[in-house]
Amino acid sequence: MIEPHAPAPPGTRPPWAGPPRLPVRPGTGRFLVLAGVFVCAACGLVYELELVALASYLIGDSVTQASVVLSVMVFAMGIGSLAAKRLRPQAAAGFGAIEAVLALVGGSSALALYAVFAWTGDWGGMWEHGPRALLVAFSLTIGLLIGAEVPLLMELIQRIRRQDAGGAVADLFAADYVGALVGGLAFPFLLLPLLGQLSSALITGAVNAVVGGALVLGLFRGDLSRRARWLLVIANITVLGILASVAVLVDDFERAARHAVYGRDVRVAIQTDVQEVVITGGTDGRPLDLFLDGRLRVSGRDARRYHEALVHPAMSGEHTRVLILGGGDGLAAREVLRHPGVHRVDVVEVDPEVVRLAREDPALSRLNGDAYDDPRVHVMTDDAFRWLRLAPPETYDVVISDLPDPGITASTKLYSQEFYGLARRALTPHGRLAVHAGPVSSRPRVFWTVDATLRSAGLRSAPYRVSGRDSGFTAGPDRSTRPTRAPQDWGFILAARGGRPLLRLGTGEGAPRPETLTRTGLTADARAAEGTRVGRLRASTVLHPRY
């Protein structure tokens, strides 16, 4: 008696029917599979880098975000590989379905994350864990799908021509790693500068869907039933339609999201080679705000108070030659130029577009008093750390460090022992260094770590704080728009090579009178800062940042 065959899984050929013939020769078939592996690996790495870049931009700590995304994704890849073993009998159908889902999830991940950030207002409060959970969810899902590709592709490549397992693994992983290399280089050097974060993710998803669908439907269509083929075609067309529709509307989405984050008064929004620059207000009596990578750097409501506190105490003494690190907006230079006896001001700014806007934008140039039109001001486009390494020693009477908050990963080296050692070398024997060290009240440990780091570099310090910060938009590492979370003060440290510097204002003939700062107030601000002191902190270094 002949036993009847067990029914085949839906959408596949029954095993007793034998493998269908491929539409191409085996050698060509292997090449096409490995080419598909190459493209899918490149797309997978672009998804990973996209999540890391966007999470770092929105949350601010690139080391933490990269660690979370990559570790969760690699873990999920292992789980995905184990789970996909059950799909090996339906390898072609399973791979086609996985690529369609991966294209949709990976292609839309950046847009979904930014939408949550823009329309929930911040990454705190009731949403404190929501967007971060969404980031982990995307990392987990994309990792599961990428991991599931491997056993299915191994089955498909062996389906074309049987070979020893070691050789098949070597071929598969070689194509995978080379594809990852191409994707990793294409993202920062091609996709991001030409298309931006959202469009690059959408286009990558479309490429992923086309290649995955074409590989299965073109090469392994004989492994699929008629119904399965139509389902896969419909799924891929649907995914491509969704991604294309979103790509058409992405500019409108970005504008709406930008208005949700910054308000409707956005005048300038550009993505430079360094950062996103947004300017709001500055016309019709509305105060100007300058945002760099979503963090407030200049507010017309309180810019004078900040820059007077940063610059004027350091200018009490010899100030013939002044160096400004950062400060491309020109506002620190404006305060320096108010002092008589200044012969030269060197500004080292990493982003030339910020300087261009400070020169050409009517509202911003008006706010900085057209500082860049003064022939004493000289601009150098460079990283402050690199520039200080080449600066001649004992050149400057005053160094002003007007840099982003130390809590932002990219700026931690600019608050390191090595950096302050270079700044100390650039100072004359009686020179002074003024440092913006972040808010005191909300981040006292960070502020006093800056102080400890300055002292470890051989400088004597005089910390002080200035309250009265008006803006409800944080300037620090956390991108929060909630007024209750925004810092209420600024912290500064005046340092010197010789003895402990005195906190005072210029009193000589022609010395400017600050509008928001008095000697009595400065003394009170120093006492207020001292009351927050956190002791026994270790210095931050390039290799061991402590912010």
Phi, psi and omega in degrees: 000131181270125179287137176291148178290144174292147181296143179283152177301150182301138174085007181230163175282146176294145184297332180286349181282348182079158181291134178290157179286143177280153179284356180226171177291154182305319180298317178294321179299316178298319179299318181293321178296314180293326175295320176296320175301315180303310183292317181295324177294319177298317179296318181299319180290326176298319177301315180299311182294325178298315178296317179298313183296315183289320178296321178295321180293318184280320186264320171112335183258096188293327180295312180296315183295318178297319180296316181296309184297310186289320181292317178296320183292317179294319176301314182295327178299320177296316178296319180297321179296318178295316182294328185285350179300329180288343181268000184300323177297336177243048189302316183294310180296320180295317180295318179298317180293319180297318181294325178295315179294317180299319179299318181290314182291310181294320182293330183261358187296315182296317181296319181295317180297316182291325178297318178298316179297314186293318189261358171259353172093325180193187177251028181226194179063222182292342180260017187304321182256348184297299181296325177294322176296323178295320177300314179295321180297317177296316179299318181294314182295313180296320178297318178301315183291319178295318179296326181292340180295323192298304181296329180290318178294324176299319178295319182290322181288327174286333178296330180284310180205121181295136174212171180297149185301321181298317179294320179295318178298318180298315179298315183296313182289329177298312178297322181295314184288323177293320176298320178297322177298314180296316178297319180296326178277327182292327184297306183283331187262344183233300187293309185297311181290330183271324188245339186084172187292316185288311182294323180295322178293319180295316180293322177298319177298320179295317178299317179301314181295317182296313183293315180298314180294319181294321181297315183286312184286332181272322187259323186243026181297334178293340179279351185251147172286168179300319180296317181296321179298315181293321177298319180291320177298313181297319180298315181291321177296320179296314180298313179297322178296317179296312182296320180294318180297317179294321180298322178295325184264004189295326178295317177296321178297315181298319178296315180296319179293321179296320177294324178295326181278311189258352188095175187271004185260037180281122179258322183230133175213106181226149174254109179273183176290347185251320191194172172271132180242124179231133174239130175240153176069202181091000178229157177054036177079001179276137182294144180276139173233134177245122180247135174242118185052041174081001181248133185293123178250329178222130173234124180299342180287328185221016182298321182296319180297317179297309187286328174296318180293326180287318192266312193297318177300325180288336184274000177280097186137192179299134182210044181293314181241127185234138176244129177246119178262118191083213176065032180295344178289347175086359185284322175294320177298322178302315180291323178297318184290347177289343184270132177290152178092000177279121181261328183208138176233117176259127179248122178253107184234131185284335186248107181295337180292327177295318178295318179300315178296322179296332177278319195255333180288122187303316183290318181289319178294327175293320180294323180271008177065029181053045184299327184283353174277349179284126183295346179282346183268128180234129184254132173242124178271106183191164171287134186299320180296311181296321182293320180296329179298331182259356183289142178294145182289154175050052183257323192248139174282327182223135171239126179251119179259093181255074190242165178301164183300146181294342179288347178275124189307317185297339183257003183296327179292338179276002174234030184259165177300319180297319181295315180290333173295320177292320178296320178299318179296327181284344181280148170291166183306328179252021182284167184228146180239125176251129186235129167279119190243018178086172182291143181274313187295320184269339180221061183298325181295320177296314181301313183283340171292321174300316179298315179297324180291319176300315181293327178292340179270010177088019180251146172267142190235154174225096182283150174202162179228157177229123180264185179092023179289123188271329191291144174261015181242122187296146176255356186271199185290337180270127180274082180245139175253011181272123182304326182291339180264347182287140178299149182253002179209173172240147175247137180227156175224126174262127183231156181214158179285323183275235179285178180298126183292148178266134177276104181209171179245154181298137181235000183287179180296129178084357180296134182290151176257113180299148181277335187239001190231135175231161180295319178298316179295324180295319178296318178295322179296323178294319178295321179296319178294319181298329180292347179258006189305136173248118186271169173057042177264146181265155182290150176266136179236171179300318183274345178223073179292141184240023179261000000 
